[in-house]
Amino acid sequence: MQALIDAVLQGDERAVARACRVIDDRAPSFRELLRGLYACTGRASVIGVTGTGGAGKSSLVDALVGRLRAEGKGVGVLAVDPSSPFTGGAILGDRVRMQRHFEDTGVFIRSIASRGAQGGLSRSAREQSFVLDAAGYDVILVETLGVGQDELEVSEWVDSTVLVCAPGMGDEVQALKSGVLEIADVFVVNKADRPGSDAIAADLEQRVSLGRAVRARPALQHGHGAFVGLAAAPDDERWEPPIVKCVAVRDEGTPELLQAIAGHRAWLASTAGQARSLARQRMASKRLLQTLLAERVAAAHAAEIDLLAERVARRELDPYEACERIHTG
């Protein structure tokens, strides 16, 4: 395992792929691997790309990779694909969409099956980002599933969250709902050459203005905890999400998007930005610790859980009593 850790730290692509597989499969040595890499993380810029399905997230990520490589930056891509609830399989199609980058040694692309995880991610997406970070990639792009209304988890641990909308799919902004709109650091109206893009941009601008007024209320409390400490910041210290129009398939608007992301990254160095970043990272770390603890409990009580689940299914025992029995056992 130490040899694998050393190879990852040297940027060996095969070692990076193997390390990601060890983590995704929850192999017995995955904790040892992460312990060896964690101290070398925190250097990459991590960008989350989320939004409704069909908005063009993959095309946008592909265009961003091309621009970032032109700047000489190493790029890692983690693209989450949905798993079948019946077979457990996933198409992992993003690797097909981005195949023009496969021969570029400065780009690492990994598709990840969601494996039933909620929030638009996979259970190990953040941990695999640690591998890419430790391997020396300058920018890590994380593309979520595209479920639209509850992709909040990604905003807790990425540096910047890009929310992608596109015309031609009904009431796009309404479909996103307030939760996912509030996590955006940058809004992108993709497919901006289509009718309706101006209306979406205007709707987003209206919601940004409304959010500015709502956030000014001193009693604001964000239900997901992602913006703890931000509401108290003075108006001139808050980050206001810019709205960028793009046509990703023609690489139009991508430079402006990268400029907006760079502006947000600069804001993160401010007092208000550091406070929000710390609050988000604390929430993400708490979620990760809870996940690891749940996995440890499940592994230690696997046989007991199976028996209790059978009794709960037969209505012989309620689920709350079942949990208490595991806890006290």
BELZI-V264569 format. One line per field, one symbol per residue. ss: DSSP state (A for helix, B for strand, O for the rest). phi: phi as a letter, one per 40 degrees, with the letter a starting at -180 (. if undefined). A space follows every 50 residues. Layout:
ss = ???
phi = ???
This chain:
ss = OAAAAAAAAOOOAAAAAAAAAAAAOOOOOAAAAAAAAAOOOOOOBBBBBB BOOOOOAAAAAAAAAAAAAAOOOOBBBBBBBOOOOOOOOOOOOAAAAOAA AOOOOOBBBBBBBOOOOOOOOOOOAAAAAAAAAAOOOOBBBBBOOOOOOO OOOAAAAOOBBBBBBBOOOOOAAAAAAAAAAAOOOBBBBBOOOOOOAAAA AAAAAAAAAAAAAAAOOOOOOOOOOOOOOOOOOOAAAOOOOBBBBOBAAA OBOAAAAAAAAAAAAAAOOOAAAAAAAAAAAAAAAAAAAAAAAAAAAAAA OAAAAAAAAAAAAOOOOOAAAAAAAAAAO
phi = .cccdcccccgccccccccccdcccfcdccccccccbdcbbgcccbbcbb iccgcgcccccdccddcccccgccbbbbbcbccccbbgcacfcccccbcc ccccccbbbbcbccfgccggbbcbccccccccccchccbbbbccchcgca cccdccbccbbbbbbacgbgccccccgcdccccccacbccfcccdhcccc cccccccccccccccccccdbcdcgcbdgccccddcbccbccbbcbbccb fbgcdccccccccccccccccccccccccccccccccccccccccccccc bdccccccccccccgcaccccdccccccc
